[in-house]
Amino acid sequence: MQLDESLTSREKINAALRQILDDATDKWGVRVVRVELQRIEPPTAVIEAMHRQMKAERDKRAMILEAEETGRRRSTVPREPSSRRSSRPRARDGDQGDRGRREVPTHRDREG
């Protein structure tokens, strides 16, 4: 039986133990009615490995959630214009920008 299965299947283990003990004591006329496995203590190295694995899985989930949140924020934040684009406002429909402007002579232009 695998460790993870043994940690979650106490009832199955109890039933198997009861049957084995009942078979072994049957020749003496003793019947085992109940056996209860209370604790399973894996070796320290196994416990430490399980803790490292759980921490790694939590860290992985945290990184995934953080990346998803960053992606959501990027999609909702307006982007700044590229430095290659002109800083002048765009011409609107019907607006000709600088091409439609006429120079009007000023007072100084007429004197001179």
MARSE-357626 format. One record per residue (C-alpha): chain; x, y, z. Coordinates in steps of 0.1 Angstrom, whole numbers, plus 5000, padded with zeros to 4 digits. Layout:
BEGIN
("A",(X,Y,Z));
...
END
This chain:
BEGIN
("A",(5000,5000,5000));
("A",(5013,5034,4991));
("A",(5020,5060,5019));
("A",(4993,5084,5008));
("A",(4967,5056,5006));
("A",(4977,5043,5040));
("A",(4973,5078,5055));
("A",(4937,5081,5041));
("A",(4925,5045,5044));
("A",(4925,5037,5082));
("A",(4892,5018,5080));
("A",(4905,4996,5052));
("A",(4937,4989,5072));
("A",(4917,4983,5104));
("A",(4895,4957,5086));
("A",(4925,4939,5072));
("A",(4943,4938,5106));
("A",(4911,4925,5123));
("A",(4909,4897,5098));
("A",(4946,4888,5101));
("A",(4944,4888,5139));
("A",(4911,4869,5140));
("A",(4926,4842,5117));
("A",(4957,4840,5139));
("A",(4938,4837,5172));
("A",(4911,4814,5159));
("A",(4930,4783,5169));
("A",(4929,4794,5206));
("A",(4892,4801,5204));
("A",(4896,4839,5205));
("A",(4877,4861,5182));
("A",(4890,4897,5174));
("A",(4860,4920,5172));
("A",(4876,4953,5169));
("A",(4910,4967,5159));
("A",(4917,5004,5156));
("A",(4948,5019,5141));
("A",(4952,5053,5157));
("A",(4983,5068,5142));
("A",(5006,5062,5113));
("A",(5040,5078,5118));
("A",(5061,5079,5086));
("A",(5098,5083,5089));
("A",(5111,5119,5095));
("A",(5126,5121,5061));
("A",(5093,5112,5045));
("A",(5074,5138,5066));
("A",(5100,5165,5056));
("A",(5097,5155,5019));
("A",(5059,5158,5022));
("A",(5062,5193,5038));
("A",(5086,5204,5010));
("A",(5062,5191,4983));
("A",(5032,5209,4999));
("A",(5052,5242,5001));
("A",(5063,5239,4965));
("A",(5027,5233,4954));
("A",(5015,5263,4974));
("A",(5043,5285,4960));
("A",(5034,5273,4924));
("A",(4997,5282,4929));
("A",(5007,5316,4944));
("A",(5029,5323,4914));
("A",(5001,5313,4889));
("A",(4976,5335,4907));
("A",(5000,5364,4908));
("A",(5007,5360,4871));
("A",(4970,5359,4863));
("A",(4963,5390,4884));
("A",(4992,5408,4867));
("A",(4977,5399,4833));
("A",(4943,5412,4843));
("A",(4958,5445,4855));
("A",(4977,5449,4823));
("A",(4946,5444,4802));
("A",(4927,5470,4822));
("A",(4954,5497,4824));
("A",(4954,5521,4795));
("A",(4987,5519,4775));
("A",(5010,5548,4771));
("A",(5017,5560,4735));
("A",(5048,5547,4720));
("A",(5078,5570,4720));
("A",(5080,5567,4682));
("A",(5046,5584,4678));
("A",(5042,5621,4675));
("A",(5033,5640,4707));
("A",(5008,5661,4687));
("A",(4972,5652,4690));
("A",(4958,5633,4661));
("A",(4937,5650,4635));
("A",(4900,5644,4638));
("A",(4877,5635,4610));
("A",(4874,5666,4588));
("A",(4903,5683,4605));
("A",(4933,5688,4583));
("A",(4958,5695,4611));
("A",(4984,5720,4601));
("A",(4976,5718,4564));
("A",(4943,5736,4568));
("A",(4957,5766,4586));
("A",(4963,5799,4570));
("A",(4987,5825,4582));
("A",(4971,5858,4591));
("A",(4994,5888,4587));
("A",(5000,5907,4620));
("A",(5005,5944,4625));
("A",(5043,5941,4623));
("A",(5041,5922,4590));
("A",(5023,5950,4574));
("A",(5047,5977,4586));
("A",(5077,5961,4574));
END
